[in-house]
Amino acid sequence: MFNFFSEPVQVEAINAFDEIQFCGLWYEIASVKGFFQTELKNVSIDIQWDQDTGIFQVENAGFNPSGERVVSNATLTPGSENPGKMTYVSPFLGGLLNQTQERHLVVLDELNYLYKVVSSPTGDEVCVISFHQVNRV
């Protein structure tokens, strides 16, 4: 992954996963985010599969430092050659623009689908999520 003393590495995405088991309400366990991202607590990620379009609908929600619930919607499109390399599109600047980022599914509990790790291609942004909620202070 990323450290401040060396060049970022290329993070490899897994090649295949079950779209239906990938869906559901996930909870953020830990994350390393870009400096521009809001620090939310008790973050949840609700992922739903649209079989007709082949795109995941994503609702990210959490609580800001003032205790207000913040929700943002996004889409996640699996790569055509490697489904683990996904395109994440989310509203930016109050919905005036769309922000497009590449995300890699790098670790997945393939037996039970209880946890997964999603990363930027260089590993400088990483998110560990689980089907089990863990409250963080």
C-alpha positions in Angstrom: 0.0 0.0 0.0 1.0 3.6 0.3 3.6 5.2 2.6 5.1 8.6 2.7 8.6 7.4 2.2 8.2 5.7 -1.1 6.3 5.8 -4.4 2.8 4.5 -4.3 2.4 0.9 -5.6 -0.1 -0.4 -8.1 -2.8 -2.3 -6.3 -4.2 -5.3 -8.1 -7.9 -5.9 -8.2 -9.5 -9.4 -7.8 -10.8 -10.9 -11.0 -14.3 -12.1 -10.2 -17.0 -11.9 -7.5 -20.7 -12.7 -7.1 -22.7 -9.5 -7.8 -25.6 -10.5 -5.6 -23.5 -11.4 -2.5 -21.6 -8.1 -3.0 -24.9 -6.2 -2.3 -26.4 -5.2 1.0 -25.7 -2.9 3.8 -22.0 -2.7 4.7 -20.3 -0.8 7.5 -17.0 1.0 7.4 -14.6 -0.5 9.8 -11.5 1.5 9.0 -10.4 3.9 6.2 -7.6 6.0 4.9 -9.1 8.8 2.8 -7.9 11.8 0.8 -7.4 15.1 2.7 -10.4 16.6 0.9 -12.9 14.0 2.2 -15.2 14.7 5.1 -14.5 12.8 8.3 -17.8 11.0 9.0 -18.4 8.6 11.8 -20.6 5.4 11.7 -20.4 5.2 8.0 -22.6 2.8 6.1 -22.6 1.8 2.5 -25.8 0.4 1.0 -25.0 -1.4 -2.3 -27.7 -2.6 -4.7 -27.2 -4.4 -8.1 -29.2 -3.2 -11.1 -29.1 -6.4 -13.3 -30.5 -4.6 -16.3 -27.7 -2.0 -16.5 -24.9 -4.0 -14.8 -24.3 -1.1 -12.4 -24.3 -1.0 -8.6 -26.3 1.8 -7.0 -24.5 3.0 -3.9 -25.7 5.1 -0.9 -23.0 6.3 1.4 -24.2 7.6 4.8 -22.6 8.8 8.0 -22.6 11.4 10.7 -20.5 14.6 10.5 -18.8 16.1 13.6 -22.0 18.1 14.3 -24.0 14.9 14.5 -26.0 15.5 11.3 -26.6 12.6 9.0 -24.9 13.0 5.6 -26.0 10.9 2.6 -24.5 10.8 -0.9 -25.5 8.6 -3.8 -23.1 7.1 -6.3 -22.7 4.4 -8.9 -20.1 1.7 -9.2 -19.6 0.0 -12.5 -17.5 -3.3 -12.7 -14.8 -3.3 -15.3 -15.6 -5.3 -18.5 -12.3 -7.2 -18.5 -11.8 -7.3 -14.8 -14.9 -6.8 -12.7 -12.8 -6.0 -9.6 -11.6 -2.8 -11.3 -14.6 -0.5 -10.9 -15.5 3.0 -11.9 -17.0 5.0 -9.0 -19.1 8.1 -10.0 -20.4 10.4 -7.3 -21.9 13.9 -7.3 -19.4 16.7 -6.5 -19.9 20.4 -5.7 -23.6 20.0 -4.7 -24.4 17.8 -7.8 -23.1 20.3 -10.3 -20.4 17.9 -11.4 -19.7 14.2 -11.3 -16.5 13.0 -9.8 -15.2 9.8 -11.4 -12.6 7.6 -9.6 -11.2 4.2 -10.2 -11.7 1.8 -7.3 -10.2 -1.7 -6.9 -11.8 -4.5 -4.9 -8.6 -6.0 -3.5 -9.7 -8.3 -0.7 -13.0 -10.2 -0.4 -14.2 -12.9 2.0 -15.2 -15.1 -0.9 -16.7 -17.8 1.3 -19.1 -15.7 3.3 -18.9 -12.2 1.9 -18.6 -10.8 5.4 -15.8 -8.2 4.7 -14.0 -6.6 1.8 -11.3 -4.0 1.1 -11.7 -1.4 -1.6 -8.7 0.8 -2.6 -7.7 3.5 -5.0 -5.4 2.0 -7.8 -2.3 3.3 -5.9 -3.4 2.3 -2.4 -3.4 5.9 -1.0 -7.1 5.6 -0.2 -8.3 2.4 1.4 -11.6 1.4 3.0 -12.3 -1.8 5.0 -16.0 -2.6 5.2 -18.0 -5.4 6.8 -21.6 -6.7 7.1 -21.2 -6.4 10.8 -21.4 -2.9 12.4 -18.6 -1.8 14.6 -19.1 1.6 16.4 -16.0 3.7 16.4 -15.4 6.7 18.7 
